[in-house]
Amino acid sequence: MKRNRTLFIFSFLFATSLGAQDKMPSYGDEKAIIASKKKAVVKIESLMNDGNQEVGTGSYIGNGIIVTNFHVMRPYLEGKVKSLRILDWRGGAASKVSIGICGGENQDVDLCSLKVEGLDLHYPFKLMSKVFKSNYEVNGYGYCASGGGLRAFNGPILEYIDGVGQHMGAYSKKLDKNSKAYKIGVANCKGSSGGPIFDPVSGELIAVFTRYYFDKTTEQKSFEELKKTADFIANSSIQILELFKDNSNFREISSEKINKERKLASPYEVIPH
């Protein structure tokens, strides 16, 4: 009887601890919120056909859905990638990956949605539905192409820009044209594209890292010179909500059908090797 009672107590405590793992930290508990969000970030590894490896990051928003940048997934869609892996915070690889909406109808928004299975993901990001205030300190995560584990970032929101491509100079891209993005004073790294920028007080996703920001006054300088002091842009959660409002179309196709000649259209559907 005593043994059964001990077993019962152990089972109860074990079940309670499991249930508590996904309990969201309290609003305002910044230390707990920042720590918990590590489990809502994935690493995207692409082994290129030429033998090089590219790294990207993704942000988990629930129901197996990951948000990343279109430019992170574009090489795979163009047939330039030999194999693709999506990894969770433990280093476990997804058993299945499908791609939903990427780039918008005209491929002019640098966002892409993935759906994954087999990953150990927790504490999904809730998308912030309003413009976040400037000069507010935010936090972020990303995986660097230079190696190492998940890297933490922090810095201020500098400015919200509706149509960021219209404010940039010679280094503006089509993907920037209609982007609703934030200019951020956060020093991130190559590979962190698609990683989360979030409010440490509420844990809400404000934006995802995208790339360098250059204004029109910098057109006479080289890219290498500019990026030493450049700010960054991050596609806003407002845009994510607009782009993925009907995000139920995730289907798989054979990777052999994806090649350089395939027309880039939305939505994309992919399964990795």
N, C-alpha and C positions, 0 to 999 in steps of 0.2 A: 504493500500500500504506500509506504514511504517512498519507494523507488518510483512508483507511478506518479506520485505527487511531485517529486523532484523533476521527472520527465515533463510533466505538464507545465510546471513553472518555467523550465528551460525553453520549451516549445513556445510558450506565450511570449517570453522575453525576446526570443529570436524573431518571431513573427512581428512583434512590435517594432524591433529595430529595423527590419526590412521595410515595414510600412512607413517608418519615419524618414527613410532615406530620401524620398521624393517630396517631403513636406517643404514647401517653399519657405525660405527665411522671411522673417517679419519685415514689413516695410520700414526702411530706415536703418536696418542692421547691415551697414555697408560692408563690413568685413565678411559676414556670412554670405551676402549676395554675390560679392566679387568672387569668393572661393567656389560657390556653387555653380557659377556659370562656366567654369572650366569643363564641366561635363556636358555642356550644350554646344561644344565647338568640335568640328571635325577637320581632319587633314586630308587634302586631296592630292594624291600622288599620280603623276602622269609620266610614264616611261615613253620617251619619244622614239620615233623610228630611227633617228640618228644616234641613239644610245644615251642622249642626255636625259636628265630627269627634271621635270618642272613640279613646283609645289604651289598649292593654293589652299585656301581655308574656307570653311562653310559654317553657317550659323543655324542651329536647330530651332525650328519654330513649332514643333509638335506634330503628331500623327505621322512620324517618319519623314517629314518634309524638311529639307535643307535649303537655305538661300545662299547663293554665292554669286560671283560675277560671271557675266557672259564670257568675258575674255579668258577666264580660267578654263572654261569648258570648250571654247571654240576650237582649239587645236584638235581635240578628240573628235569633234563633229566634222572636221575637215579631213579626217583620215591621217593626221600627222602623229597619232599616238598609238603605240604598240599595245600598251596595257594601262589600265586605270584602277586605282585602289582608293576607297574611301575608308578612313580609319577613325575610330573613336578615341576617347581620352585614355583608354587602356592599351591602345595599339591594335585592337581587334578590327578586322576588315569586314566590310559589308558583304553579305552573301548575295545581294541583289541590288542593282541600282537602275532606276529609270529616270529619264529627264522629261520635264514638263515644259513650261513656258520659258523661253530664252530670248532675250533681246527685244521683246515686243514685236509687233507686226512688221515693223520696218527695220528691225535690228538697230535701233537708235537709243536703247536703254541698256546699260551695262549690268543687267541682272539675269539670273538663271535659277530655276527651281529644280531640285532633285528629290527623289523619293528613295529611301534606303530601307533595307531590312537586315536584321542580324547584328545591329550595333547596340552598344550599351550607352544609351543617351538619356539624360535626365535634365530637369529644370529648364524646360523649353522657354525661349524668349517670347514674351508678349509684345506685339508690335505697337509702338507708340503712334497714335492717330493724329497728333497735332504737331505743329512746328515747335521744336525745342528751343529754349532761350539761349542766346549767345553769352559768351564769357562764363560758361558753366563748365566745371571740371567733369569730364566723363572718363570711362574706362573702356578698354578694348583688349581683345586677344587675337593672336595670329601665329601661324607657323612660318618660320623663316626658311627660305631656300638654302641658307648657309648651314642649316642643321640645328640640332638641339631640340628640346621639347617645346611645349606651348609657351609663347612669350606674352607677357602682360605689358600693356601700354596705358598711359593716361595723359590727359592734356585737355585744353579748352575747346569748346565749340566756338568758332570765330564768326561764322556767318552762314545763313541759309540762302541758297541761290536757286531760283526756279528757272531752269534752262541754262545750266552751267556752261554749256558749250558756246553760248553766245557771248560769254564774258572772258573766254580764253583766247589766246593768240595762236601762233603758228603750230603749236603742239596739241591743239584741240582735235578730237576725233569724232566720227559720226556717232559713236556710242555716247558721247557727252551732250549731244545737241539738245535733247529734251529732258535731260536729267534734272530731277529735283533733288539737290544734294546739299550737303554741308561742307563748308571749308573748315578743316579742323587743324589745330596745332598739336598734332600727335605724331611723334617720330616713330613710324612703324618700319617694316622691312619688306623686301621682296619675298613674296610667298604669303603675305598676310591678306592679300586680296580676297574679299568675301568674308573676312573675319568680323565679329560684332563690335559695334560701338554702342555702349549701353549706359543707362543712368544707374549709378551705384546705389541710389536711394530706393528706387522702385524695382530695379532689375529689368526694366523695359528696354527693348531694342530701339535705338534711335536711328541707326544707319549701319551699313556695312562698308568696310574699307574698299576703296576703288583704286585710286592712283594719284599721281602727283597733280597739283594744281598750278598752272602758270597763267598769269594775267597778260593782257595784250601789250604791256610795256616791256615784256621780256623777250620779244621776238628776235632781237639781235644777238642773243646769247645761245651757246650750244646747249643741247640737252644735258650733257654731262656736267656742265658748269651750273646750270639752273637747279638741278635736282639736289645739290648740296645744301641749298637754303630754302627749298620749296616747301609750301604747305601741301596738305593732301585734301582730296575730296572723298566723301563717303556718301553713297546713294542712300537716300532717306527711307525710313520705314513707311512714310506716306506713299512713296512711289511703289514700294513693295506691296502695300495693300491694294493700290490701284492695278498693278500689273497682274497680281495673283488672285484677284477676287473670284475668278472661276478657275480654280487650280486643281480640278479633278481628273484631268486628262493625262494620266501617266500610263504609257504603254511601252512594251519592249519590242525591239526589232533586232534582227541579226546584225552584229557588228560588221559583217562582211558587206552589208549594203551601204555602209557609211564610207564615202571616199571623197577625194578632192573635187570631183565633178558634181557632187550632190548639191543641189540648190539649198541654201540656208533658208529654212522656213520655220515657222513657229506653229505648234509646239514641236520640240524634238523628242524622240524616244530612243533610248539607248540601253544596252546591257553591256557591262564590261567583260573583258576576257577573264 
